[in-house]
Amino acid sequence: MQNAADPQQPVLSDQERGVPSAAPATASPRATRPGEPGARASAWPGLLVSGAVGAACLALGNTVPGLSAMLVAVLLGALWRNLLPVPAALEPGIAIAAKRVLRWGVVLLGLQLSLPAILALGPGVLVVAVAAVALTFFATLALGRVLKVDPELTLLIASGFSICGAAAVAGVQGAVRASQEKVAAAVALVVLFGTLMIPLMPALVALLGLGPGDAGTIIGGATHEVAQVVAAGGIAGGAAVLAVAVPVKLARVLLMAPVVAGVSLAQRRKGGAPKSGEKRPPLVPLFVLGFVAMVLVATTSWVPAPALHAAKLLQQFLLATAMFALGLGVHVKSLVKLGGRPVVLGALSTLVIIGVVLLGIALGGGAIA
C-alpha cells in the first residue's frame, strides 16, 4: 500500500523532522566514566585505601613504643601527595575520610571520659586543666595576631594545642568551616609538637624532680594528644603517673564542647546576618553533641569494659585513617607559602601551656598520686 502523502513533497529524515533516531540494534550503551556529566564516583576506593593505611599505622604505633600512629599517617599522606600522583578515583573517598571519618573518631573519643573519674582529681587539678585550656587558647590567638598568621589557621592551632589535638581541630573546623588545607596544616603542627613532647616531658619531669602526682599533672595538662600522654606517662613513671595523667588530659578533652560552642557563637556575631540562601554554621556541630552524648554514656558505667576497649581501638583506627586522608591534602608548595610563622606559633603555644601548668603546680594545683 502506497503512502498517501503528496509524491512531490520531499521525504524528510527523522533528524530533519526533530525526531531522535533510534540507536543501532547492535550498539550497547557505554558506561558513564567518573568525571563525565551524570557520573557518580564511588567513595569506596579512597575509603578502603585510607582505611588500610590507617590500620597499618595503628598496628605500627602499637608495636613501636612512643611512635604516634597519627604522625606516621599524616606523613605518609603528605609524602604520597607530593611525590606520587594520587588517582582521581580515590579523591571522593579521601574527602569523606578527612571529614566524616574524623568526626566519627571524635564522637567515639567521648567514651573514654567518665565524669566521676575526672571529678575525682580534685578542684585544684581541675582548675589547672581549665586554666591551661583557656589561657593557652587566648594567648595563642594573641600571638597569632602578632605573628600575622592567617586568622582561621591561628584559631585551629589555638584549639588543637590547648584542648586535645586533632579532635579539637576537627571540632572547631566544623564551626568555622576552614579549608581542608588549613585543617591539614594545623593537624600536622599539633601532631608534630605533641610527638616531640613524648621524650621532652619525661625529661622535664626528671629535671624538676616531680613526684608521680605532679608528673601526671604536667604531662596530662600540657601534652596535646591522648596517645602522646600515654606514651610520655609510660616513660616518666608508668602506672602511677598514668593514673593521673590520663584523667587530667581527659578533663581538657571535656572542654572541647564549650570551646566549640563559644567559637561558633563568636563567628555568628562576627559574620552578622547570613546572606540570602547561605546557612550559618551550627552553634554546636552535631558530631560534638555526639561526643557529649558518649561522655554521658560512659559516665553511666553501663558499657562493659570489653566494649569500651573495642570502641577505643575503633576510635584510634578512625583517627589514623582520617589523618592519612588529611595528609593527602597537604600540598608542600601551599604550606611553604605559609612560611615559618605557623611553626613558631605552634612552638610558642606549646611553651605557654607548659608554663601555665607548671605555675598551677607551683601554686598547689598538682594531684596526689
C-alpha positions as CSV (number, residue, x, y, z in Angstrom):
1,M,0.0,0.0,0.0
2,Q,1.4,3.4,-1.1
3,N,1.9,6.4,1.1
4,A,-1.0,8.9,0.9
5,A,1.4,11.8,1.1
6,D,2.0,14.0,-2.0
7,P,4.7,12.3,-4.0
8,Q,6.1,15.8,-4.9
9,Q,6.9,16.6,-1.3
10,P,10.5,15.8,-0.3
11,V,10.9,13.0,2.2
12,L,12.3,14.3,5.4
13,S,14.6,12.3,7.6
14,D,13.9,11.7,11.3
15,Q,16.8,14.1,12.2
16,E,15.4,16.8,9.9
17,R,11.9,16.4,11.5
18,G,13.4,16.7,15.0
19,V,12.7,13.1,15.9
20,P,15.7,11.3,17.7
21,S,16.9,8.4,15.7
22,A,17.0,5.1,17.3
23,A,20.3,3.6,18.2
24,P,21.5,0.7,16.1
25,A,20.4,-2.6,17.4
26,T,23.9,-3.8,17.8
27,A,25.1,-0.8,19.8
28,S,25.3,-1.1,23.6
29,P,25.1,1.9,25.9
30,R,28.6,3.0,27.1
31,A,29.1,3.1,30.8
32,T,29.5,6.7,32.2
33,R,33.0,7.2,33.3
34,P,33.9,9.1,36.5
35,G,34.3,12.8,35.8
36,E,31.8,12.8,33.0
37,P,28.4,14.6,33.4
38,G,26.0,12.4,35.2
39,A,28.7,10.2,36.7
40,R,28.6,9.3,40.4
41,A,32.1,8.5,41.5
42,S,32.3,5.8,44.2
43,A,33.9,6.7,47.5
44,W,34.9,3.1,48.3
45,P,38.3,3.1,46.7
46,G,39.5,6.1,48.6
47,L,37.9,4.9,51.8
48,L,39.5,1.4,51.5
49,V,42.9,2.8,50.8
50,S,42.7,5.3,53.6
51,G,41.5,2.6,56.0
52,A,44.2,0.2,55.0
53,V,46.9,2.8,55.6
54,G,45.3,3.9,58.9
55,A,45.1,0.3,60.1
56,A,48.8,-0.3,59.2
57,C,49.8,2.9,61.0
58,L,47.8,1.9,64.1
59,A,49.5,-1.5,64.2
60,L,52.9,0.1,63.8
61,G,52.1,2.6,66.6
62,N,51.0,-0.2,68.9
63,T,54.2,-2.2,68.1
64,V,56.8,0.6,68.5
65,P,56.6,2.3,71.9
66,G,56.3,6.1,71.7
67,L,55.5,6.1,68.0
68,S,52.5,8.2,67.1
69,A,50.2,6.4,64.6
70,M,48.7,9.7,63.6
71,L,52.0,11.3,62.9
72,V,53.0,8.4,60.7
73,A,49.7,8.6,58.9
74,V,49.9,12.3,58.2
75,L,53.5,12.0,56.9
76,L,52.6,9.1,54.6
77,G,49.7,11.0,53.2
78,A,51.8,14.1,52.6
79,L,54.6,12.1,51.0
80,W,52.2,10.4,48.6
81,R,50.5,13.7,47.7
82,N,53.8,15.5,46.9
83,L,55.9,12.7,45.5
84,L,53.5,10.5,43.5
85,P,50.2,11.1,41.6
86,V,47.0,10.4,43.5
87,P,44.5,8.6,41.3
88,A,41.3,10.7,40.7
89,A,39.2,7.6,41.6
90,L,40.5,7.9,45.2
91,E,39.6,11.5,45.7
92,P,35.9,11.1,46.7
93,G,36.7,8.6,49.5
94,I,39.7,10.7,50.7
95,A,37.4,13.7,51.1
96,I,35.0,11.6,53.2
97,A,37.8,10.1,55.3
98,A,39.2,13.6,56.0
99,K,35.9,14.9,57.3
100,R,33.2,12.4,58.2
101,V,35.6,9.6,59.4
102,L,37.4,12.2,61.5
103,R,34.2,13.3,63.1
104,W,33.1,9.7,64.0
105,G,36.5,9.3,65.7
106,V,35.8,12.4,67.8
107,V,32.4,11.0,68.8
108,L,33.9,7.8,70.0
109,L,36.5,9.7,71.9
110,G,33.7,10.6,74.3
111,L,33.5,7.0,75.5
112,Q,37.0,7.4,77.1
113,L,35.7,10.1,79.5
114,S,33.9,9.4,82.8
115,L,32.7,12.4,84.8
116,P,33.3,10.8,88.2
117,A,36.9,9.9,87.3
118,I,37.6,13.4,86.2
119,L,35.9,15.0,89.3
120,A,37.9,12.7,91.5
121,L,41.0,14.6,90.5
122,G,40.0,17.3,92.9
123,P,39.3,21.0,92.5
124,G,43.0,22.1,92.3
125,V,43.8,19.9,89.3
126,L,40.5,20.8,87.6
127,V,41.4,24.5,87.9
128,V,44.8,23.8,86.4
129,A,43.2,22.0,83.5
130,V,40.7,24.7,82.8
131,A,43.4,27.4,83.1
132,A,45.7,25.5,80.8
133,V,43.0,25.4,78.1
134,A,41.7,28.9,78.5
135,L,45.0,30.8,78.8
136,T,46.7,28.8,76.1
137,F,43.7,29.3,73.7
138,F,43.6,33.1,74.1
139,A,47.4,33.5,74.3
140,T,47.7,31.6,71.0
141,L,45.1,33.8,69.4
142,A,47.0,36.9,70.5
143,L,50.4,35.5,69.4
144,G,48.9,34.6,66.0
145,R,47.8,38.2,65.5
146,V,51.3,39.5,66.5
147,L,52.9,37.0,64.1
148,K,50.4,37.8,61.4
149,V,49.4,34.2,60.9
150,D,46.2,33.5,59.0
151,P,43.2,34.1,61.5
152,E,41.5,30.8,60.7
153,L,44.7,28.8,60.9
154,T,45.5,30.6,64.2
155,L,42.1,29.6,65.6
156,L,42.7,25.9,64.6
157,I,46.2,25.9,66.1
158,A,44.9,27.5,69.3
159,S,42.2,24.8,69.6
160,G,44.4,21.9,68.9
161,F,47.2,23.0,71.2
162,S,45.1,24.0,74.1
163,I,42.5,21.2,74.1
164,C,43.1,17.8,72.5
165,G,45.0,18.0,69.2
166,A,43.4,16.8,66.0
167,A,40.0,16.1,67.6
168,A,39.7,19.8,68.7
169,V,40.9,21.0,65.3
170,A,38.0,19.0,63.7
171,G,35.6,20.4,66.2
172,V,36.4,24.0,65.5
173,Q,36.6,23.4,61.8
174,G,33.0,22.3,62.0
175,A,32.1,25.7,63.5
176,V,34.2,28.0,61.2
177,R,34.3,25.8,58.0
178,A,38.0,26.4,57.4
179,S,39.6,24.9,54.3
180,Q,40.9,21.3,54.3
181,E,44.4,22.7,53.6
182,K,44.4,24.8,56.8
183,V,43.0,21.9,58.8
184,A,45.8,19.6,57.5
185,A,48.4,22.2,58.4
186,A,47.0,22.6,61.9
187,V,46.9,18.9,62.4
188,A,50.4,18.4,61.2
189,L,51.7,21.0,63.6
190,V,49.8,19.7,66.6
191,V,50.9,16.1,65.9
192,L,54.5,17.1,65.3
193,F,54.8,19.2,68.5
194,G,52.9,16.6,70.5
195,T,55.2,13.9,69.3
196,L,58.2,15.9,70.3
197,M,56.8,16.2,73.8
198,I,56.9,12.4,74.3
199,P,60.6,12.4,75.1
200,L,60.7,16.0,76.3
201,M,58.1,15.8,79.1
202,P,59.7,12.9,80.9
203,A,63.0,14.7,80.7
204,L,61.3,17.8,82.2
205,V,59.8,15.7,85.0
206,A,63.2,14.2,85.8
207,L,64.9,17.6,85.7
208,L,62.4,19.1,88.1
209,G,62.3,16.0,90.3
210,L,58.5,15.8,90.3
211,G,56.6,13.1,92.0
212,P,54.0,10.8,90.3
213,G,51.1,13.2,91.0
214,D,52.8,16.4,89.7
215,A,54.4,14.4,86.9
216,G,50.9,13.2,85.8
217,T,49.5,16.7,86.1
218,I,52.2,18.3,83.9
219,I,52.1,15.5,81.3
220,G,48.3,15.3,81.1
221,G,47.9,19.1,81.4
222,A,50.3,20.1,78.7
223,T,50.7,17.2,76.1
224,H,48.4,17.6,73.1
225,E,47.1,14.1,72.1
226,V,45.8,11.4,74.4
227,A,48.1,8.8,72.8
228,Q,51.0,11.1,73.4
229,V,50.1,11.4,77.0
230,V,50.0,7.7,77.4
231,A,53.4,7.4,75.7
232,A,55.1,10.2,77.8
233,G,53.5,9.0,81.0
234,G,54.7,5.5,80.5
235,I,58.2,6.7,80.0
236,A,58.1,9.1,83.0
237,G,56.8,6.7,85.6
238,G,54.5,4.0,84.4
239,A,51.1,3.3,86.0
240,A,51.4,5.7,88.9
241,V,51.9,8.7,86.5
242,L,49.4,7.5,84.0
243,A,46.7,7.2,86.7
244,V,46.9,11.0,87.0
245,A,48.0,12.0,83.5
246,V,45.2,10.4,81.5
247,P,42.3,11.8,83.7
248,V,43.9,15.2,83.6
249,K,44.1,15.0,79.8
250,L,40.5,13.9,79.5
251,A,39.4,16.8,81.7
252,R,40.9,19.0,78.9
253,V,39.2,17.0,76.3
254,L,35.8,17.6,78.0
255,L,36.2,21.3,77.5
256,M,36.0,20.8,73.7
257,A,32.3,21.2,73.6
258,P,32.1,24.6,75.4
259,V,35.0,25.9,73.4
260,V,33.5,24.9,70.1
261,A,30.2,26.5,71.1
262,G,31.9,29.7,72.1
263,V,33.9,29.8,68.8
264,S,30.7,29.2,66.8
265,L,28.8,31.9,68.7
266,A,31.7,34.4,68.1
267,Q,31.7,33.5,64.4
268,R,28.0,34.2,64.2
269,R,28.3,37.6,65.8
270,K,31.3,38.4,63.6
271,G,29.6,37.4,60.4
272,G,26.4,39.2,61.0
273,A,23.2,38.2,59.3
274,P,23.6,35.4,56.7
275,K,23.3,36.2,53.0
276,S,20.3,35.0,51.0
277,G,20.5,31.2,50.7
278,E,23.5,31.0,53.0
279,K,23.4,28.8,56.1
280,R,25.1,29.7,59.3
281,P,27.4,27.1,60.9
282,P,25.6,25.3,63.7
283,L,26.1,26.6,67.2
284,V,27.5,23.2,68.2
285,P,28.2,20.8,65.4
286,L,26.2,17.6,65.5
287,F,29.3,15.4,66.0
288,V,30.3,17.4,69.0
289,L,26.9,16.8,70.5
290,G,27.5,13.1,69.8
291,F,30.8,13.4,71.7
292,V,29.0,14.8,74.7
293,A,26.4,12.0,74.4
294,M,29.1,9.4,74.5
295,V,30.6,11.1,77.6
296,L,27.2,10.7,79.3
297,V,27.0,7.1,78.2
298,A,30.5,6.4,79.6
299,T,29.5,8.1,82.9
300,T,26.6,5.7,83.4
301,S,29.1,2.7,83.6
302,W,26.6,0.7,81.5
303,V,29.1,-0.1,78.8
304,P,31.2,-3.2,79.6
305,A,34.9,-2.9,79.7
306,P,35.5,-5.1,76.6
307,A,33.1,-2.9,74.6
308,L,34.9,0.2,75.8
309,H,38.3,-1.3,74.7
310,A,36.9,-2.2,71.3
311,A,35.5,1.3,70.9
312,K,38.9,2.8,71.8
313,L,40.6,0.7,69.1
314,L,37.9,1.8,66.6
315,Q,38.4,5.4,67.6
316,Q,42.1,5.2,67.1
317,F,41.7,3.5,63.8
318,L,39.2,6.1,62.6
319,L,41.6,9.0,63.6
320,A,44.6,7.3,61.9
321,T,42.5,6.8,58.8
322,A,41.4,10.5,58.8
323,M,45.0,11.6,59.5
324,F,46.2,9.9,56.3
325,A,43.4,11.5,54.3
326,L,44.3,14.9,55.8
327,G,47.9,14.3,54.9
328,L,46.8,13.7,51.3
329,G,45.5,17.3,51.4
330,V,48.9,18.7,52.3
331,H,50.5,20.4,49.3
332,V,54.1,21.4,50.2
333,K,54.0,24.4,47.8
334,S,51.0,25.8,49.6
335,L,52.5,25.1,53.0
336,V,55.7,26.8,52.0
337,K,53.7,29.9,51.2
338,L,52.5,29.9,54.8
339,G,56.1,30.4,55.9
340,G,57.7,29.6,59.3
341,R,55.3,31.7,61.3
342,P,52.7,28.9,62.0
343,V,55.6,26.7,63.2
344,V,56.8,29.5,65.5
345,L,53.2,29.9,66.7
346,G,53.0,26.2,67.5
347,A,56.2,26.3,69.5
348,L,55.1,29.3,71.5
349,S,51.7,27.8,72.2
350,T,53.4,24.7,73.5
351,L,55.6,26.7,75.8
352,V,52.6,28.7,77.0
353,I,50.7,25.6,78.1
354,I,53.7,24.0,79.8
355,G,54.3,27.3,81.7
356,V,50.6,27.6,82.8
357,V,50.5,24.0,84.1
358,L,53.9,24.4,85.9
359,L,52.6,27.6,87.5
360,G,49.5,25.8,88.6
361,I,51.5,23.0,90.2
362,A,53.7,25.6,92.0
363,L,50.6,27.2,93.4
364,G,49.4,23.9,94.8
365,G,47.3,22.6,91.9
366,G,49.1,19.3,91.4
367,A,47.5,15.9,92.0
368,I,48.4,13.4,94.7
369,A,49.1,10.1,93.2
